[in-house]
């Protein structure tokens, strides 16, 4: 009889352990889903910032080219004035 009680007790312990394991797995799956969602949001934000950076870099190149052209014109005008 004691053996049967020990087996029942062991089975109950195993059942509780199984339920706890399932609860923990559920919790971890939710945390993983949350992390994946956060990762997707960060990737979206990164793509937006990369596009903005590319546009700013392009604008900088245009302004820099205009500055070079303006300096060339200014130097030419200064030479004409000096003559």
C-alpha positions as CSV (number, residue, x, y, z in Angstrom):
1,X,0.0,0.0,0.0
2,X,2.8,2.4,0.8
3,X,4.3,1.7,-2.6
4,X,1.0,2.6,-4.3
5,X,0.9,5.9,-2.3
6,X,4.5,6.7,-3.2
7,X,3.6,6.0,-6.9
8,X,0.5,8.3,-6.7
9,X,2.6,11.0,-5.0
10,X,5.3,10.7,-7.6
11,X,2.7,10.9,-10.4
12,X,1.1,14.0,-8.8
13,X,4.5,15.6,-8.5
14,X,5.3,14.8,-12.2
15,X,1.9,16.3,-13.2
16,X,2.6,19.5,-11.3
17,X,6.1,19.7,-12.8
18,X,4.6,19.1,-16.3
19,X,2.0,21.9,-15.7
20,X,4.8,24.2,-14.5
21,X,6.9,23.4,-17.5
22,X,4.0,24.2,-19.9
23,X,3.3,27.5,-18.1
24,X,7.0,28.4,-18.3
25,X,7.0,27.4,-22.0
26,X,4.0,29.6,-22.6
27,X,5.6,32.5,-20.9
28,X,8.8,32.1,-22.8
29,X,6.9,31.8,-26.1
30,X,5.2,35.1,-25.4
31,X,8.5,36.8,-24.5
32,X,10.0,35.5,-27.7
33,X,7.0,36.8,-29.7
34,X,7.4,40.2,-28.0
35,X,11.1,40.3,-28.7
36,X,10.5,39.4,-32.4
37,X,7.9,42.2,-32.6
38,X,10.4,44.6,-31.1
39,X,13.1,43.5,-33.5
40,X,10.7,44.1,-36.4
41,X,9.9,47.6,-35.2
42,X,13.6,48.4,-34.7
43,X,14.3,47.1,-38.3
44,X,11.6,49.3,-39.6
45,X,12.9,52.3,-37.8
46,X,16.4,51.5,-39.1
47,X,15.2,51.4,-42.6
48,X,13.5,54.7,-42.2
49,X,16.6,56.3,-40.8
50,X,18.8,54.8,-43.5
51,X,16.5,56.3,-46.2
52,X,16.6,59.7,-44.4
53,X,20.4,59.5,-44.1
54,X,20.7,58.7,-47.9
55,X,18.5,61.7,-48.7
56,X,20.6,64.0,-46.5
57,X,23.8,62.6,-47.9
58,X,22.5,63.3,-51.4
59,X,21.4,66.9,-50.4
60,X,24.9,67.4,-48.9
61,X,26.5,66.3,-52.2
62,X,24.3,68.8,-54.2
63,X,25.0,71.7,-51.8
64,X,28.8,70.8,-51.8
65,X,28.8,70.8,-55.6
66,X,27.0,74.2,-55.7
67,X,29.5,75.6,-53.2
68,X,32.4,74.4,-55.4
69,X,30.8,76.0,-58.4
70,X,30.1,79.2,-56.5
71,X,33.7,79.4,-55.4
72,X,35.0,78.9,-58.9
73,X,32.7,81.7,-60.1
74,X,33.8,83.9,-57.3
75,X,37.5,83.3,-58.0
76,X,36.9,84.1,-61.7
77,X,35.1,87.3,-60.8
78,X,37.9,88.3,-58.4
79,X,40.5,87.7,-61.2
80,X,38.4,89.9,-63.6
81,X,38.2,92.7,-60.9
82,X,41.9,92.4,-60.2
83,X,42.8,92.9,-63.9
